[in-house]
Amino acid sequence: MILPIVAYGDPVLRKVGKEIDADYPELEKLLSNMKETMANAQGVGLAAPQIGRAIRLFLIDATPFAEDEDLSPEEQKVLSTFNHVFINAKIVKEEGDEWAFNEGCLSIPDIREDVFRKEKITVTYQDENFDKHEIVLDGIAARVFQHEYDHIEGILFTDKLSSLKKRLLKKKLENISKGKIDADYRMRFPNAKKK
């Protein structure tokens, strides 16, 4: 089932997610719905807060990036299989220089900005079977992970912009929260006027 994506301004996007365990109700159904929702919105990641749940869960399917000809063959290979469920994820180490990349977010349609993030990270997480993993990510894979990870920490990519950029985007962000936007997917707007 395709779920509505929560728009900028909803308090759930500012909550730090709670850890979950294997007894979380209807987890399999939730994961299936999230995958369908992400695919429908043509996203490469979707975090539980974006569908209204303040839990430490997100999905990534970065396989569409694998066809980007500007990437190295090595990075294309990594991204071609970067399709995972991340439960109770933690970043345990960040390394390298910060680099800029143009980011967008399904909760903030029609806004894209350059965001600086570390180039290499070490992360721990549990998969959908609650098996534990530790992996090292770099480049685009690290970037996508950090963006989704921020969601379960109550952080949005717009928080990482300069104060000038934030002021310039203020009206656009207010309009998104009010539903004054054309998105190609179902959304839930926190400040939309009831008809």
N, CA and C atoms as a LAMMPS dump frame, in Angstrom:
ITEM: TIMESTEP
0
ITEM: NUMBER OF ATOMS
585
ITEM: BOX BOUNDS ff ff ff
-5.0000000000000000e+02 5.0000000000000000e+02
-5.0000000000000000e+02 5.0000000000000000e+02
-5.0000000000000000e+02 5.0000000000000000e+02
ITEM: ATOMS id mol type element x y z
1 1 1 N 0.845 -1.184 0
2 1 2 C 0 0 0
3 1 3 C 0.892 1.251 0
4 2 1 N 0.559 2.193 -0.853
5 2 2 C 1.321 3.442 -0.913
6 2 3 C 0.838 4.365 0.202
7 3 1 N 1.777 4.764 1.043
8 3 2 C 1.465 5.627 2.185
9 3 3 C 1.747 7.08 1.833
10 4 1 N 1.035 8.025 2.474
11 4 2 C 1.356 9.436 2.238
12 4 3 C 2.68 9.798 2.915
13 5 1 N 3.467 10.6 2.232
14 5 2 C 4.745 11.052 2.785
15 5 3 C 4.509 12.355 3.55
16 6 1 N 5.017 12.39 4.767
17 6 2 C 4.846 13.538 5.655
18 6 3 C 5.677 14.71 5.131
19 7 1 N 5.037 15.872 5.019
20 7 2 C 5.705 17.063 4.496
21 7 3 C 6.43 17.842 5.593
22 8 1 N 7.376 18.65 5.138
23 8 2 C 8.113 19.577 5.995
24 8 3 C 7.138 20.308 6.925
25 9 1 N 7.543 20.453 8.177
26 9 2 C 6.712 21.175 9.151
27 9 3 C 5.998 20.251 10.121
28 10 1 N 5.902 18.968 9.798
29 10 2 C 5.251 18.02 10.701
30 10 3 C 6.209 17.701 11.857
31 11 1 N 5.723 17.764 13.109
32 11 2 C 6.595 17.523 14.267
33 11 3 C 7.279 16.15 14.258
34 12 1 N 6.692 15.143 13.622
35 12 2 C 7.303 13.805 13.622
36 12 3 C 8.677 13.821 12.952
37 13 1 N 8.89 14.755 12.019
38 13 2 C 10.179 14.842 11.338
39 13 3 C 11.277 15.392 12.251
40 14 1 N 10.893 15.921 13.408
41 14 2 C 11.856 16.497 14.361
42 14 3 C 12.109 15.591 15.569
43 15 1 N 11.461 14.428 15.591
44 15 2 C 11.624 13.514 16.726
45 15 3 C 12.802 12.571 16.483
46 16 1 N 13.529 12.286 17.55
47 16 2 C 14.576 11.26 17.485
48 16 3 C 13.855 9.921 17.579
49 17 1 N 14.111 9.05 16.593
50 17 2 C 13.412 7.773 16.537
51 17 3 C 13.77 6.845 17.682
52 18 1 N 12.784 6.031 18.08
53 18 2 C 13.009 5.025 19.124
54 18 3 C 13.474 3.719 18.476
55 19 1 N 14.352 3.008 19.18
56 19 2 C 14.795 1.697 18.69
57 19 3 C 13.621 0.728 18.708
58 20 1 N 13.664 -0.23 17.792
59 20 2 C 12.622 -1.255 17.739
60 20 3 C 13.27 -2.631 17.84
61 21 1 N 12.436 -3.638 18.147
62 21 2 C 12.937 -5.012 18.178
63 21 3 C 12.056 -5.882 17.282
64 22 1 N 12.339 -7.171 17.275
65 22 2 C 11.646 -8.092 16.37
66 22 3 C 10.152 -8.202 16.669
67 23 1 N 9.724 -7.726 17.833
68 23 2 C 8.292 -7.773 18.177
69 23 3 C 7.525 -6.557 17.676
70 24 1 N 8.181 -5.664 16.938
71 24 2 C 7.475 -4.472 16.451
72 24 3 C 6.278 -4.932 15.616
73 25 1 N 5.089 -4.391 15.903
74 25 2 C 3.874 -4.893 15.237
75 25 3 C 3.895 -4.704 13.71
76 26 1 N 3.575 -5.778 13.019
77 26 2 C 3.405 -5.792 11.558
78 26 3 C 4.593 -5.178 10.812
79 27 1 N 5.808 -5.511 11.26
80 27 2 C 7.01 -4.948 10.644
81 27 3 C 7.122 -5.33 9.163
82 28 1 N 6.828 -6.578 8.849
83 28 2 C 6.935 -7.034 7.453
84 28 3 C 6.018 -6.217 6.537
85 29 1 N 4.796 -5.987 7.007
86 29 2 C 3.824 -5.189 6.238
87 29 3 C 4.315 -3.747 6.102
88 30 1 N 4.852 -3.189 7.186
89 30 2 C 5.368 -1.823 7.165
90 30 3 C 6.498 -1.695 6.14
91 31 1 N 7.431 -2.65 6.151
92 31 2 C 8.549 -2.616 5.202
93 31 3 C 8.054 -2.698 3.758
94 32 1 N 7.095 -3.569 3.526
95 32 2 C 6.523 -3.714 2.178
96 32 3 C 5.872 -2.4 1.732
97 33 1 N 5.094 -1.778 2.633
98 33 2 C 4.442 -0.501 2.312
99 33 3 C 5.47 0.606 2.072
100 34 1 N 6.53 0.619 2.87
101 34 2 C 7.566 1.642 2.7
102 34 3 C 8.282 1.475 1.362
103 35 1 N 8.576 0.236 0.987
104 35 2 C 9.237 -0.01 -0.307
105 35 3 C 8.356 0.454 -1.456
106 36 1 N 7.067 0.145 -1.364
107 36 2 C 6.129 0.551 -2.412
108 36 3 C 6.006 2.081 -2.469
109 37 1 N 5.958 2.7 -1.298
110 37 2 C 5.855 4.168 -1.212
111 37 3 C 7.093 4.835 -1.8
112 38 1 N 8.278 4.322 -1.448
113 38 2 C 9.535 4.879 -1.946
114 38 3 C 9.618 4.745 -3.464
115 39 1 N 9.27 3.583 -3.987
116 39 2 C 9.319 3.357 -5.439
117 39 3 C 8.334 4.266 -6.165
118 40 1 N 7.137 4.415 -5.609
119 40 2 C 6.114 5.259 -6.225
120 40 3 C 6.567 6.714 -6.312
121 41 1 N 7.32 7.169 -5.293
122 41 2 C 7.793 8.561 -5.253
123 41 3 C 9.135 8.723 -5.963
124 42 1 N 9.644 7.636 -6.514
125 42 2 C 10.948 7.617 -7.192
126 42 3 C 12.067 8.112 -6.281
127 43 1 N 12.01 7.667 -5.027
128 43 2 C 13.043 8.014 -4.053
129 43 3 C 14.125 6.957 -3.995
130 44 1 N 15.276 7.321 -3.461
131 44 2 C 16.353 6.351 -3.244
132 44 3 C 16.464 5.998 -1.76
133 45 1 N 15.671 6.658 -0.929
134 45 2 C 15.645 6.363 0.498
135 45 3 C 14.332 6.823 1.095
136 46 1 N 13.924 6.15 2.158
137 46 2 C 12.717 6.549 2.879
138 46 3 C 12.88 6.132 4.336
139 47 1 N 12.713 7.089 5.236
140 47 2 C 12.827 6.826 6.671
141 47 3 C 11.436 6.787 7.295
142 48 1 N 11.299 5.982 8.354
143 48 2 C 10.007 5.827 9.024
144 48 3 C 9.372 7.163 9.451
145 49 1 N 10.144 8.152 9.94
146 49 2 C 9.505 9.428 10.284
147 49 3 C 8.783 10.073 9.09
148 50 1 N 9.24 9.781 7.873
149 50 2 C 8.615 10.369 6.686
150 50 3 C 7.241 9.781 6.383
151 51 1 N 6.905 8.687 7.056
152 51 2 C 5.547 8.157 6.932
153 51 3 C 4.837 8.221 8.284
154 52 1 N 5.37 9.075 9.172
155 52 2 C 4.684 9.366 10.426
156 52 3 C 5.051 8.497 11.61
157 53 1 N 6.131 7.712 11.51
158 53 2 C 6.517 6.839 12.628
159 53 3 C 7.904 7.229 13.133
160 54 1 N 7.976 7.602 14.414
161 54 2 C 9.239 8.042 15.007
162 54 3 C 10.016 6.838 15.548
163 55 1 N 10.464 5.991 14.61
164 55 2 C 11.256 4.814 14.97
165 55 3 C 12.542 4.803 14.14
166 56 1 N 13.524 4.027 14.596
167 56 2 C 14.848 3.982 13.951
168 56 3 C 14.846 2.941 12.837
169 57 1 N 14.222 3.315 11.731
170 57 2 C 14.081 2.424 10.583
171 57 3 C 14.124 3.257 9.31
172 58 1 N 14.946 2.827 8.351
173 58 2 C 14.897 3.431 7.024
174 58 3 C 15.32 2.421 5.972
175 59 1 N 14.928 2.711 4.742
176 59 2 C 15.266 1.878 3.585
177 59 3 C 16.113 2.701 2.638
178 60 1 N 16.983 2.02 1.93
179 60 2 C 17.737 2.668 0.854
180 60 3 C 17.715 1.747 -0.355
181 61 1 N 17.423 2.32 -1.502
182 61 2 C 17.599 1.615 -2.776
183 61 3 C 18.286 2.597 -3.718
184 62 1 N 19.617 2.575 -3.689
185 62 2 C 20.409 3.52 -4.492
186 62 3 C 20.738 2.965 -5.872
187 63 1 N 20.096 1.857 -6.256
188 63 2 C 20.415 1.249 -7.558
189 63 3 C 20.203 2.199 -8.739
190 64 1 N 19.243 3.146 -8.697
191 64 2 C 19.131 4.082 -9.827
192 64 3 C 20.401 4.915 -10.05
193 65 1 N 21.158 5.2 -8.966
194 65 2 C 22.402 5.959 -9.094
195 65 3 C 23.476 5.182 -9.856
196 66 1 N 23.348 3.851 -9.891
197 66 2 C 24.383 3.012 -10.514
198 66 3 C 24.538 3.299 -12.005
199 67 1 N 23.515 3.9 -12.609
200 67 2 C 23.579 4.199 -14.044
201 67 3 C 24.171 5.58 -14.334
202 68 1 N 24.563 6.318 -13.295
203 68 2 C 25.133 7.656 -13.476
204 68 3 C 26.537 7.536 -14.074
205 69 1 N 26.681 8.013 -15.283
206 69 2 C 27.951 7.871 -16.007
207 69 3 C 29.066 8.752 -15.438
208 70 1 N 28.723 9.709 -14.574
209 70 2 C 29.745 10.556 -13.96
210 70 3 C 30.469 9.844 -12.816
211 71 1 N 29.943 8.702 -12.385
212 71 2 C 30.552 7.968 -11.277
213 71 3 C 31.597 6.992 -11.791
214 72 1 N 32.53 6.649 -10.924
215 72 2 C 33.564 5.668 -11.288
216 72 3 C 32.903 4.293 -11.425
217 73 1 N 33.512 3.397 -12.228
218 73 2 C 32.956 2.036 -12.342
219 73 3 C 32.835 1.342 -10.987
220 74 1 N 33.789 1.622 -10.094
221 74 2 C 33.753 1.02 -8.76
222 74 3 C 32.518 1.492 -7.987
223 75 1 N 32.247 2.814 -8.045
224 75 2 C 31.091 3.348 -7.335
225 75 3 C 29.785 2.853 -7.968
226 76 1 N 29.746 2.746 -9.294
227 76 2 C 28.563 2.204 -9.969
228 76 3 C 28.287 0.776 -9.495
229 77 1 N 29.352 -0.004 -9.326
230 77 2 C 29.203 -1.394 -8.888
231 77 3 C 28.627 -1.451 -7.47
232 78 1 N 29.155 -0.621 -6.565
233 78 2 C 28.66 -0.584 -5.18
234 78 3 C 27.183 -0.208 -5.155
235 79 1 N 26.825 0.829 -5.908
236 79 2 C 25.444 1.32 -5.889
237 79 3 C 24.471 0.352 -6.548
238 80 1 N 24.949 -0.469 -7.478
239 80 2 C 24.053 -1.401 -8.181
240 80 3 C 23.461 -2.447 -7.238
241 81 1 N 24.071 -2.63 -6.067
242 81 2 C 23.536 -3.593 -5.09
243 81 3 C 23.203 -2.936 -3.748
244 82 1 N 23.208 -1.611 -3.696
245 82 2 C 22.963 -0.905 -2.427
246 82 3 C 21.461 -0.735 -2.224
247 83 1 N 20.845 -1.824 -1.75
248 83 2 C 19.402 -1.878 -1.539
249 83 3 C 19.186 -2.627 -0.223
250 84 1 N 18.996 -1.861 0.871
251 84 2 C 18.96 -2.472 2.206
252 84 3 C 17.898 -1.851 3.104
253 85 1 N 17.549 -2.624 4.127
254 85 2 C 16.738 -2.15 5.251
255 85 3 C 17.71 -1.898 6.401
256 86 1 N 17.593 -0.736 7.041
257 86 2 C 18.455 -0.379 8.17
258 86 3 C 17.586 -0.155 9.407
259 87 1 N 17.804 -0.988 10.421
260 87 2 C 17.057 -0.88 11.676
261 87 3 C 18.06 -0.573 12.789
262 88 1 N 17.709 0.378 13.65
263 88 2 C 18.534 0.769 14.797
264 88 3 C 19.975 1.112 14.383
265 89 1 N 20.113 1.792 13.261
266 89 2 C 21.437 2.128 12.73
267 89 3 C 22.151 3.152 13.61
268 90 1 N 23.481 3.06 13.604
269 90 2 C 24.328 4.041 14.296
270 90 3 C 25.558 4.304 13.431
271 91 1 N 25.948 5.555 13.35
272 91 2 C 27.222 5.896 12.716
273 91 3 C 28.261 5.843 13.816
274 92 1 N 29.249 4.942 13.671
275 92 2 C 30.254 4.791 14.727
276 92 3 C 31.546 5.54 14.417
277 93 1 N 31.739 5.898 13.129
278 93 2 C 32.963 6.623 12.768
279 93 3 C 32.717 7.402 11.485
280 94 1 N 33.213 8.645 11.458
281 94 2 C 33.176 9.481 10.253
282 94 3 C 34.608 9.856 9.911
283 95 1 N 34.946 9.775 8.612
284 95 2 C 36.319 10.061 8.197
285 95 3 C 36.327 10.885 6.917
286 96 1 N 37.494 11.46 6.649
287 96 2 C 37.69 12.156 5.379
288 96 3 C 37.203 13.584 5.415
289 97 1 N 37.35 14.226 4.269
290 97 2 C 36.927 15.617 4.133
291 97 3 C 35.434 15.681 3.872
292 98 1 N 34.853 16.822 4.234
293 98 2 C 33.456 17.053 3.869
294 98 3 C 33.417 17.458 2.406
295 99 1 N 32.4 16.978 1.682
296 99 2 C 32.249 17.329 0.271
297 99 3 C 30.783 17.641 -0.01
298 100 1 N 30.589 18.491 -0.978
299 100 2 C 29.238 18.961 -1.297
300 100 3 C 28.593 18.064 -2.34
301 101 1 N 27.282 17.886 -2.183
302 101 2 C 26.487 17.139 -3.153
303 101 3 C 25.083 17.71 -3.099
304 102 1 N 24.449 17.797 -4.232
305 102 2 C 23.107 18.374 -4.325
306 102 3 C 22.076 17.364 -3.823
307 103 1 N 21.42 17.691 -2.718
308 103 2 C 20.457 16.776 -2.107
309 103 3 C 19.042 17.308 -2.209
310 104 1 N 18.108 16.373 -2.217
311 104 2 C 16.686 16.675 -2.14
312 104 3 C 16.067 15.715 -1.147
313 105 1 N 14.764 15.861 -0.908
314 105 2 C 14.098 15.027 0.091
315 105 3 C 12.63 14.886 -0.294
316 106 1 N 12.087 13.685 -0.156
317 106 2 C 10.678 13.452 -0.497
318 106 3 C 9.741 14.276 0.391
319 107 1 N 10.17 14.612 1.612
320 107 2 C 9.35 15.427 2.511
321 107 3 C 9.437 16.915 2.192
322 108 1 N 10.386 17.271 1.321
323 108 2 C 10.613 18.679 0.968
324 108 3 C 10.695 18.767 -0.565
325 109 1 N 9.584 18.513 -1.261
326 109 2 C 9.652 18.482 -2.732
327 109 3 C 10.045 19.825 -3.341
328 110 1 N 10.681 19.749 -4.495
329 110 2 C 11.058 20.932 -5.283
330 110 3 C 12.145 21.809 -4.671
331 111 1 N 12.825 21.323 -3.652
332 111 2 C 13.969 22.059 -3.111
333 111 3 C 15.179 21.125 -3.15
334 112 1 N 16.226 21.59 -3.782
335 112 2 C 17.496 20.848 -3.841
336 112 3 C 18.609 21.836 -3.519
337 113 1 N 19.53 21.422 -2.661
338 113 2 C 20.636 22.29 -2.272
339 113 3 C 21.89 21.459 -2.032
340 114 1 N 23.046 22.098 -2.167
341 114 2 C 24.308 21.439 -1.863
342 114 3 C 24.465 21.314 -0.351
343 115 1 N 24.781 20.096 0.089
344 115 2 C 24.987 19.798 1.509
345 115 3 C 26.367 19.175 1.662
346 116 1 N 27.093 19.609 2.696
347 116 2 C 28.42 19.06 2.965
348 116 3 C 28.312 17.922 3.975
349 117 1 N 28.944 16.786 3.636
350 117 2 C 28.972 15.627 4.53
351 117 3 C 30.335 14.945 4.429
352 118 1 N 30.689 14.176 5.457
353 118 2 C 31.94 13.412 5.456
354 118 3 C 31.892 12.36 4.342
355 119 1 N 33.07 12.046 3.787
356 119 2 C 33.102 11.151 2.63
357 119 3 C 33.074 9.666 2.978
358 120 1 N 33.443 9.313 4.224
359 120 2 C 33.513 7.89 4.581
360 120 3 C 32.958 7.688 5.986
361 121 1 N 32.127 6.65 6.157
362 121 2 C 31.536 6.366 7.466
363 121 3 C 31.573 4.863 7.746
364 122 1 N 31.629 4.539 9.032
365 122 2 C 31.47 3.162 9.488
366 122 3 C 30.157 3.122 10.263
367 123 1 N 29.311 2.151 9.933
368 123 2 C 27.981 2.097 10.539
369 123 3 C 27.673 0.693 11.048
370 124 1 N 26.843 0.645 12.086
371 124 2 C 26.281 -0.622 12.551
372 124 3 C 24.771 -0.533 12.378
373 125 1 N 24.157 -1.664 12.128
374 125 2 C 22.703 -1.702 11.976
375 125 3 C 22.219 -3.144 12.065
376 126 1 N 20.904 -3.295 12.137
377 126 2 C 20.271 -4.603 12.039
378 126 3 C 19.456 -4.625 10.754
379 127 1 N 19.406 -5.795 10.12
380 127 2 C 18.587 -5.928 8.915
381 127 3 C 17.162 -6.329 9.31
382 128 1 N 16.333 -6.629 8.317
383 128 2 C 14.926 -6.961 8.604
384 128 3 C 14.754 -8.239 9.419
385 129 1 N 15.808 -9.068 9.491
386 129 2 C 15.775 -10.28 10.334
387 129 3 C 16.434 -10.037 11.69
388 130 1 N 16.83 -8.796 11.939
389 130 2 C 17.491 -8.353 13.165
390 130 3 C 18.88 -8.973 13.337
391 131 1 N 19.484 -9.386 12.21
392 131 2 C 20.887 -9.783 12.216
393 131 3 C 21.717 -8.505 12.247
394 132 1 N 22.826 -8.512 13.021
395 132 2 C 23.663 -7.316 13.172
396 132 3 C 24.732 -7.265 12.093
397 133 1 N 25.026 -6.046 11.631
398 133 2 C 26.037 -5.825 10.593
399 133 3 C 26.865 -4.593 10.942
400 134 1 N 28.11 -4.585 10.487
401 134 2 C 28.937 -3.382 10.512
402 134 3 C 29.539 -3.244 9.124
403 135 1 N 29.367 -2.079 8.513
404 135 2 C 29.878 -1.856 7.163
405 135 3 C 30.545 -0.487 7.073
406 136 1 N 31.416 -0.353 6.083
407 136 2 C 32.056 0.923 5.781
408 136 3 C 31.497 1.4 4.451
409 137 1 N 31.036 2.645 4.419
410 137 2 C 30.476 3.231 3.21
411 137 3 C 31.258 4.474 2.837
412 138 1 N 31.402 4.715 1.533
413 138 2 C 31.981 5.991 1.113
414 138 3 C 31.281 6.488 -0.144
415 139 1 N 31.629 7.724 -0.523
416 139 2 C 31.037 8.314 -1.718
417 139 3 C 29.529 8.479 -1.619
418 140 1 N 28.836 8.185 -2.731
419 140 2 C 27.381 8.381 -2.798
420 140 3 C 26.657 7.489 -1.788
421 141 1 N 27.126 6.263 -1.603
422 141 2 C 26.485 5.351 -0.649
423 141 3 C 26.499 5.95 0.764
424 142 1 N 27.645 6.511 1.165
425 142 2 C 27.744 7.155 2.481
426 142 3 C 26.814 8.356 2.562
427 143 1 N 26.745 9.091 1.491
428 143 2 C 25.895 10.285 1.409
429 143 3 C 24.424 9.932 1.628
430 144 1 N 23.937 8.931 0.882
431 144 2 C 22.526 8.538 0.987
432 144 3 C 22.24 8.022 2.397
433 145 1 N 23.155 7.218 2.924
434 145 2 C 22.976 6.702 4.291
435 145 3 C 22.865 7.855 5.288
436 146 1 N 23.779 8.824 5.209
437 146 2 C 23.784 9.939 6.17
438 146 3 C 22.493 10.754 6.09
439 147 1 N 21.981 10.935 4.87
440 147 2 C 20.725 11.69 4.704
441 147 3 C 19.586 10.969 5.422
442 148 1 N 19.458 9.652 5.199
443 148 2 C 18.376 8.888 5.835
444 148 3 C 18.596 8.775 7.341
445 149 1 N 19.842 8.608 7.745
446 149 2 C 20.174 8.527 9.169
447 149 3 C 19.745 9.81 9.896
448 150 1 N 19.982 10.95 9.248
449 150 2 C 19.556 12.225 9.844
450 150 3 C 18.063 12.207 10.165
451 151 1 N 17.252 11.584 9.293
452 151 2 C 15.804 11.533 9.538
453 151 3 C 15.48 10.852 10.863
454 152 1 N 16.18 9.774 11.205
455 152 2 C 15.869 9.084 12.468
456 152 3 C 16.465 9.817 13.672
457 153 1 N 17.254 10.859 13.396
458 153 2 C 17.801 11.729 14.44
459 153 3 C 17.013 13.045 14.535
460 154 1 N 15.957 13.184 13.727
461 154 2 C 15.148 14.404 13.756
462 154 3 C 15.772 15.577 13.025
463 155 1 N 16.666 15.277 12.073
464 155 2 C 17.397 16.32 11.331
465 155 3 C 16.993 16.267 9.855
466 156 1 N 16.821 17.439 9.249
467 156 2 C 16.526 17.531 7.82
468 156 3 C 17.716 18.155 7.092
469 157 1 N 17.845 17.88 5.796
470 157 2 C 19.005 18.404 5.067
471 157 3 C 19.026 19.927 5.065
472 158 1 N 17.865 20.561 5.164
473 158 2 C 17.812 22.022 5.185
474 158 3 C 18.442 22.592 6.462
475 159 1 N 18.539 21.779 7.51
476 159 2 C 19.187 22.227 8.754
477 159 3 C 20.679 22.458 8.545
478 160 1 N 21.242 21.824 7.535
479 160 2 C 22.687 21.887 7.298
480 160 3 C 23.073 23.036 6.363
481 161 1 N 22.11 23.846 5.966
482 161 2 C 22.376 24.959 5.055
483 161 3 C 22.78 26.204 5.836
484 162 1 N 23.393 27.145 5.143
485 162 2 C 23.788 28.406 5.782
486 162 3 C 22.539 29.185 6.201
487 163 1 N 22.709 30.093 7.148
488 163 2 C 21.553 30.881 7.608
489 163 3 C 20.974 31.717 6.464
490 164 1 N 21.822 32.181 5.542
491 164 2 C 21.323 32.931 4.385
492 164 3 C 20.438 32.046 3.52
493 165 1 N 20.905 30.826 3.206
494 165 2 C 20.105 29.898 2.396
495 165 3 C 18.772 29.602 3.074
496 166 1 N 18.825 29.403 4.401
497 166 2 C 17.589 29.106 5.144
498 166 3 C 16.596 30.255 5.019
499 167 1 N 17.094 31.49 5.118
500 167 2 C 16.199 32.647 4.987
501 167 3 C 15.6 32.715 3.588
502 168 1 N 16.416 32.411 2.579
503 168 2 C 15.933 32.452 1.196
504 168 3 C 14.884 31.37 0.928
505 169 1 N 14.953 30.264 1.644
506 169 2 C 14.022 29.149 1.428
507 169 3 C 12.799 29.198 2.348
508 170 1 N 12.776 30.128 3.296
509 170 2 C 11.738 30.151 4.33
510 170 3 C 10.317 30.107 3.751
511 171 1 N 10.019 30.959 2.788
512 171 2 C 8.671 31.024 2.217
513 171 3 C 8.318 29.731 1.479
514 172 1 N 9.287 29.197 0.725
515 172 2 C 9.056 27.932 0.017
516 172 3 C 8.725 26.807 1.002
517 173 1 N 9.475 26.758 2.096
518 173 2 C 9.249 25.725 3.107
519 173 3 C 7.887 25.884 3.773
520 174 1 N 7.485 27.128 4.053
521 174 2 C 6.157 27.377 4.621
522 174 3 C 5.077 26.895 3.659
523 175 1 N 5.251 27.174 2.372
524 175 2 C 4.267 26.738 1.373
525 175 3 C 4.181 25.212 1.297
526 176 1 N 5.321 24.529 1.415
527 176 2 C 5.298 23.063 1.42
528 176 3 C 4.473 22.567 2.597
529 177 1 N 4.699 23.134 3.791
530 177 2 C 3.966 22.674 4.982
531 177 3 C 2.457 22.926 4.851
532 178 1 N 2.078 23.923 4.043
533 178 2 C 0.655 24.242 3.837
534 178 3 C 0.042 23.474 2.669
535 179 1 N 0.875 22.688 1.972
536 179 2 C 0.343 21.923 0.837
537 179 3 C 0.278 22.714 -0.444
538 180 1 N 0.926 23.872 -0.475
539 180 2 C 0.928 24.702 -1.693
540 180 3 C 2.092 24.25 -2.577
541 181 1 N 1.98 23.025 -3.066
542 181 2 C 3.047 22.406 -3.849
543 181 3 C 2.424 21.309 -4.704
544 182 1 N 2.993 21.068 -5.854
545 182 2 C 2.548 19.955 -6.689
546 182 3 C 3.565 18.833 -6.586
547 183 1 N 3.22 17.788 -5.855
548 183 2 C 4.097 16.617 -5.752
549 183 3 C 3.492 15.509 -6.605
550 184 1 N 4.343 14.66 -7.141
551 184 2 C 3.886 13.557 -7.992
552 184 3 C 3.523 12.316 -7.174
553 185 1 N 3.387 12.463 -5.866
554 185 2 C 3.082 11.34 -4.984
555 185 3 C 2.226 11.845 -3.829
556 186 1 N 1.591 10.907 -3.114
557 186 2 C 0.714 11.263 -1.997
558 186 3 C 1.524 11.888 -0.869
559 187 1 N 0.991 12.974 -0.311
560 187 2 C 1.655 13.631 0.818
561 187 3 C 0.634 13.99 1.884
562 188 1 N 1.143 14.193 3.092
563 188 2 C 0.333 14.668 4.214
564 188 3 C 0.959 15.976 4.681
565 189 1 N 0.175 17.041 4.652
566 189 2 C 0.687 18.375 4.964
567 189 3 C 0.22 18.816 6.348
568 190 1 N 1.14 19.182 7.249
569 190 2 C 0.775 19.508 8.622
570 190 3 C -0.03 20.797 8.771
571 191 1 N 0.182 21.763 7.867
572 191 2 C -0.461 23.061 8.012
573 191 3 C -1.441 23.389 6.884
574 192 1 N -1.934 22.348 6.206
575 192 2 C -2.903 22.573 5.126
576 192 3 C -4.227 23.012 5.721
577 193 1 N -4.861 23.966 5.073
578 193 2 C -6.186 24.42 5.516
579 193 3 C -7.202 23.335 5.182
580 194 1 N -8.048 23.025 6.155
581 194 2 C -9.097 22.024 5.936
582 194 3 C -10.173 22.617 5.029
583 195 1 N -10.642 21.818 4.078
584 195 2 C -11.681 22.31 3.153
585 195 3 C -13.055 21.997 3.669
